[in-house]
């Protein structure tokens, strides 16, 4: 099993797919890195030699990935919160940041729906 940047790549997956398990590496970057390292895109991750793993590590040095990228994203969000701008306030409140509707939907950001006691009107009482 290949270990790159502290991530164990999954076995029996094509290298183009296996590299996407690294945070910050998508299909396009994965393809670029493998071409630069001279590794076949369809080759299984379990078949890699140690030299090929080192070539992939060297090719990934030019990219901001894993811990550095997570830290950078976290600092960007913290900066927005400290500025108390609209986007920062939405992050603080746990609401959608990019203009999506919240009247319905938005359950991914808002969490599970909570019932409000006594909200439905009772028909017999007026």
C-alpha positions as CSV (number, residue, x, y, z in Angstrom):
1,X,0.0,0.0,0.0
2,X,1.4,3.4,-1.0
3,X,1.5,6.1,1.6
4,X,1.8,9.7,0.2
5,X,1.7,12.8,2.4
6,X,0.4,10.8,5.4
7,X,-2.5,9.3,3.4
8,X,-2.8,5.6,2.7
9,X,-3.9,5.3,-0.9
10,X,-6.6,2.7,-1.4
11,X,-5.6,-0.6,-2.9
12,X,-6.8,-1.9,-6.3
13,X,-7.8,1.4,-7.7
14,X,-6.4,3.2,-10.7
15,X,-3.8,5.7,-9.7
16,X,-5.8,8.5,-11.3
17,X,-8.6,7.7,-8.8
18,X,-6.4,6.8,-5.8
19,X,-4.6,10.1,-5.8
20,X,-7.9,12.0,-5.4
21,X,-8.1,10.6,-1.9
22,X,-5.5,13.3,-1.0
23,X,-7.2,16.5,0.1
24,X,-6.7,19.2,-2.6
25,X,-6.0,16.7,-5.4
26,X,-8.8,16.3,-7.9
27,X,-8.9,14.3,-11.2
28,X,-7.2,17.0,-13.2
29,X,-4.3,17.6,-10.8
30,X,-4.0,13.8,-10.3
31,X,-3.6,13.3,-14.1
32,X,-1.0,16.1,-14.3
33,X,1.0,14.7,-11.4
34,X,1.1,11.2,-12.8
35,X,2.2,12.4,-16.2
36,X,4.9,14.4,-14.6
37,X,6.0,11.4,-12.5
38,X,5.9,9.1,-15.5
39,X,3.4,6.7,-14.0
40,X,0.6,5.1,-16.0
41,X,-2.8,6.5,-15.1
42,X,-4.6,3.1,-15.2
43,X,-2.0,1.3,-13.1
44,X,-3.2,-0.1,-9.7
45,X,-2.0,1.7,-6.6
46,X,-0.9,-1.7,-5.1
47,X,1.5,-2.3,-8.0
48,X,3.6,0.8,-7.4
49,X,7.3,0.6,-6.7
50,X,9.1,2.7,-4.1
51,X,10.8,4.8,-6.8
52,X,7.4,5.6,-8.4
53,X,6.0,6.6,-5.1
54,X,8.9,9.0,-4.5
55,X,8.4,10.4,-8.0
56,X,4.8,11.1,-7.2
57,X,5.8,12.8,-3.9
58,X,8.2,15.0,-5.8
59,X,5.6,15.9,-8.4
60,X,3.2,16.9,-5.6
61,X,5.6,19.3,-4.0
62,X,4.5,22.2,-6.2
63,X,0.9,21.9,-5.0
64,X,-0.7,23.1,-1.7
65,X,-2.4,19.9,-0.4
66,X,-3.5,18.2,2.8
67,X,-2.6,20.0,6.1
68,X,-1.3,23.2,4.5
69,X,-4.5,23.5,2.4
70,X,-6.8,22.7,5.3
71,X,-5.0,25.3,7.4
72,X,-5.2,27.9,4.6
73,X,-9.0,27.3,4.2
74,X,-9.6,27.5,7.9
75,X,-7.7,30.7,8.2
76,X,-9.7,32.2,5.3
77,X,-12.9,31.3,7.1
78,X,-11.6,32.7,10.4
79,X,-10.7,36.0,8.7
80,X,-14.2,36.3,7.3
81,X,-15.7,35.7,10.7
82,X,-13.4,38.2,12.4
83,X,-14.3,40.9,9.8
84,X,-18.0,40.2,10.6
85,X,-18.8,40.5,6.9
86,X,-21.9,38.9,5.5
87,X,-20.1,35.7,4.5
88,X,-18.4,35.5,7.9
89,X,-21.7,35.9,9.7
90,X,-23.2,33.1,7.6
91,X,-20.3,30.9,8.5
92,X,-20.8,31.7,12.2
93,X,-24.5,30.9,12.1
94,X,-24.0,27.7,10.1
95,X,-26.1,28.9,7.2
96,X,-25.4,28.6,3.5
97,X,-22.8,31.2,2.4
98,X,-23.4,31.5,-1.3
99,X,-26.9,32.8,-1.6
100,X,-28.9,29.5,-1.6
101,X,-32.5,29.7,-0.3
102,X,-33.1,28.7,3.4
103,X,-36.8,28.8,3.7
104,X,-36.9,25.2,2.6
105,X,-33.9,22.9,1.9
106,X,-30.4,23.9,3.2
107,X,-30.5,20.9,5.6
108,X,-26.9,20.1,5.0
109,X,-25.8,23.4,6.6
110,X,-28.7,23.8,9.1
111,X,-28.8,20.3,10.4
112,X,-31.7,18.1,11.2
113,X,-35.1,19.8,11.3
114,X,-36.4,20.5,14.8
115,X,-40.2,20.5,15.5
116,X,-41.6,23.5,17.2
117,X,-44.1,22.6,20.0
118,X,-47.6,24.0,19.4
119,X,-46.9,25.4,15.9
120,X,-49.9,23.6,14.2
121,X,-53.2,25.2,15.0
122,X,-55.7,22.9,16.5
123,X,-59.0,22.8,14.5
124,X,-61.5,22.6,17.4
125,X,-60.1,25.5,19.3
126,X,-60.8,29.2,18.4
